[in-house]
Amino acid sequence: MNTSESKPPGTLCLRRRFAEALLGLQSRATCGVVSLTFVMVALVCWLFVQMTGNLTGRLQRQQCAELSAVLAQAAADAMDRGDVHALDTLAHQFTGLDSLPFVTFFDTAGQVVATADVNSARLRRTLAEGRAAVGGNTLGTPTFVPASEQSSAHLDVTYPINKWLSVSPNEGLAEESSVPNRMKLLGYVRLGLNVERSMNELSSALDLVSGTAILIAIVTVPLGFFIVRYIVEPINELSDVTNDFASGNLSARSRVRRSDEIGKLAGAFNHMADLHERNHTQLVSLNAELEERVGRRTQQLRELASRDPLTGLYNRRHFSEVLTRRLAEARRYDTPLSCLMLDLDDFKQANDTHGHQAGDELLILTALTISSQLRAADVAARFGGDEFVVLLPQTTLHRAHTLSERISEKLSIGVREQLPRVKLTLSIGISSLDEADVDDPEDLIRAADRALYAAKSDGKNRINTATATGAA
């Protein structure tokens, strides 16, 4: 008989849910939270104990060294006089403190001069050891002595007793500068600092920290379970809704209503489902925007392709295209149209004399000067080398001449201010649709070029205009 078939469906469902709970995210996350908490608490406790122990030991050693230095200074006069009674009194006064179990004074030969010790066995051993009691310790450095049957744990330190001698004025500068001869070694003081109490307090603190860590670990287990359950349950619900939506039920929505990240995730899912039907419209809008960006970028590239890289003015090809359109408009609407051809006099000589960099600066200065005097409708271009051409829509020959004079004057001022070492002038030829014989756009440029040639032939630094019969 099949045992699985004999069991009620409720039992199978309960077991399946139990297995999912045992192997699912909730159990694993709970174990992870508890383990992480326990490790972090243990690490913090260990660091706390280590830091506390190190700090306590350092402070106790510092206190022991300072006490030995103070006691050595207090006993210097009595040791110098050989006053055993005063040294004995001083030793008993200090051992009256709970923190100092013994104080012993030795002479320079290592013989005990005076001592006070609460431990009689250690006192007898100190009297018997004599010189070894001094030689066995590094002067001024406390040494830890662990607890034994005869004494508790303490720090043992031996400190020299010195006395500074006053220098007589008759001894001379050489003796005054000899520092070692001014200090006299009188003996040694040896004392012990009881650290048993500090070790007991540190042990009590360790027990308290350990108990607190265990309590935190115990409390973390149920707390971590409920916290993880609070997080996992809405995730399971959202997972079911997502599977339902992926199966074709586009009306499936999450019922999770929370203000935390999970609630935001559920809201985002619902919002995504609502926007599903409008994806096509968004794609069309994005495509139109992309085409617009491509068009703007193409226009920028065309603009860059129509510019002279050095001066920033339009190049000859773009100028010819604009001239063709402006000439057609001028003839259609019967409006004036003028053209300027400008050339830098003796530019090659200036370029050869002052270098190509100075030549480039002259070209850039000329382009900036021309551009600064033009209207928005005017078009300036670098025609080639040191020649420039300007198209002036709705401009008569007289106004073109006035503009030419202004450009020539501004360029002369700019050269004197920015390039004083260069001597340069400008020749300009002017042609007009009304005055010149123009059949095609290039005729207007050729007329201005002939006027320019005539200006340079007449001595340069001139402005000439073109007529139907030639340059004037």
Sequence and secondary structure as in RCSB ss.txt:
>XXXX:A:sequence
MNTSESKPPGTLCLRRRFAEALLGLQSRATCGVVSLTFVMVALVCWLFVQMTGNLTGRLQRQQCAELSAVLAQAA
ADAMDRGDVHALDTLAHQFTGLDSLPFVTFFDTAGQVVATADVNSARLRRTLAEGRAAVGGNTLGTPTFVPASEQ
SSAHLDVTYPINKWLSVSPNEGLAEESSVPNRMKLLGYVRLGLNVERSMNELSSALDLVSGTAILIAIVTVPLGF
FIVRYIVEPINELSDVTNDFASGNLSARSRVRRSDEIGKLAGAFNHMADLHERNHTQLVSLNAELEERVGRRTQQ
LRELASRDPLTGLYNRRHFSEVLTRRLAEARRYDTPLSCLMLDLDDFKQANDTHGHQAGDELLILTALTISSQLR
AADVAARFGGDEFVVLLPQTTLHRAHTLSERISEKLSIGVREQLPRVKLTLSIGISSLDEADVDDPEDLIRAADR
ALYAAKSDGKNRINTATATGAA
>XXXX:A:secstr
  HHHHS HHHHHHHHHHHHHHHSHHHHHHHHHHHHHHHHHHHHHHHHHHHHHHHHHHHHHHHHHHHHHHHHHHT
HHHHHHT HHHHHHHHHHHHTSTT  EEEEEETTS EEEEEES HHHHHHHHHHTHHHHHTS BT  EEE   SS
S  EEEEEEEEEEE    GGG HHHHT GGGGEEEEEEEEEEEE HHHHHHHHHHHHHHHHHHHHHHHHHHHHHH
HHHHHHHHHHHHHHHHHHHHHTT TT       SSHHHHHHHHHHHHHHHGGGHHHHHHHHHHHHHHHHHHHHHH
HHHHHTB TTT SB HHHHHHHHHHHHHHHHHHT  EEEEEEEEETHHHHHHHH HHHHHHHHHHHHHHHHHT  
TT EEEEEETTEEEEEEET  HHHHHHHHHHHHHHHHHHHHHH TT   EEEEEEEETTTS  SSHHHHHHHHHH
HHHHHHHTTSS EEEEETTEE 
